[in-house]
Amino acid sequence: MTNDTSIADGRAPVSAAGAASGQRVPLKAGFLTDDLADLSAVRFVGVRCEECGITLLGRRRRCENCSSRQVREETFASGGVVYTFTVQRYPPPPPHVGPTPWVPRAVAWIDLDHGPRIMGPIAAPIDDVRIGMRVTAEFLVGWRDEKGRDVVSFLFRPEQASVRENAQ
């Protein structure tokens, strides 16, 4: 991968050639809506169990909580609330890439609105991240895979009201 820029908000740099390739794949099959052409329209997908009610990220045929086969696919909201967070001080292992040089960042468990709890980086100064803060997922091209395809990943950005509340 060509490292043209370093982005401190947690986005991995991607060369102009990579952004123009047109071939996109999700960071993990079954985790995102199928059409990745318009990044602003991408959403998380998963299932809701009809037996126990749990929501799970990713398409699947069976509930991981109760083993029921009575699951229905859902598209989840991109907004949620920080459940808890930590500071990631070291870069993630391949295939994930981060800014060069590495900059510590907040990584949080997010309770998606009416959906599952998922983990992701927060694009905000570490000192501004708070438990209970509202965030919204932003989908972006994170890196290029071994076949030269753009890998669609995500991060969370604080919603404006949360930023103002934390400043007070």
NORBELFEN-V855071 format. One record per pair of residues at least 12 apart in sequence whose C-alpha atoms are under 6 Angstrom apart, sorted by sequence separation. I is the first residue (numbers start at 1). J is the second residue. If there is no record, write none. Layout:
BEGIN
I,J + I,J
END
This chain:
BEGIN
32,44 + 46,58 + 108,120 + 140,152 + 141,153 + 2,15 + 31,44 + 32,45 + 45,58 + 46,59 + 107,120 + 140,153 + 31,45 + 107,121 + 139,153 + 140,154 + 89,104 + 106,121 + 107,122 + 139,154 + 88,104 + 106,122 + 138,154 + 88,105 + 138,155 + 87,105 + 137,155 + 138,156 + 87,106 + 137,156 + 50,70 + 86,106 + 106,126 + 136,156 + 49,70 + 50,71 + 86,107 + 135,156 + 136,157 + 49,71 + 85,107 + 135,157 + 48,71 + 85,108 + 135,158 + 47,71 + 48,72 + 84,108 + 134,158 + 135,159 + 47,72 + 84,109 + 134,159 + 47,73 + 83,109 + 31,58 + 46,73 + 47,74 + 83,110 + 30,58 + 46,74 + 82,110 + 134,162 + 30,59 + 45,74 + 81,110 + 133,162 + 45,75 + 81,111 + 44,75 + 45,76 + 80,111 + 44,76 + 80,112 + 79,112 + 80,113 + 122,155 + 123,156 + 79,113 + 121,155 + 122,156 + 123,157 + 120,155 + 122,157 + 77,113 + 76,115 + 84,131 + 83,131 + 82,131 + 82,132 + 81,132 + 82,133 + 81,133 + 81,134 + 80,134 + 81,135 + 80,135 + 79,135 + 79,136 + 78,136 + 78,137 + 55,115 + 56,116 + 55,116 + 12,97 + 12,98 + 12,99 + 7,99 + 6,99 + 6,100 + 39,139 + 9,123 + 27,151 + 24,149 + 26,151 + 27,152 + 23,149 + 24,150 + 25,151 + 26,152 + 27,153 + 24,151 + 25,152 + 14,143 + 12,142
END
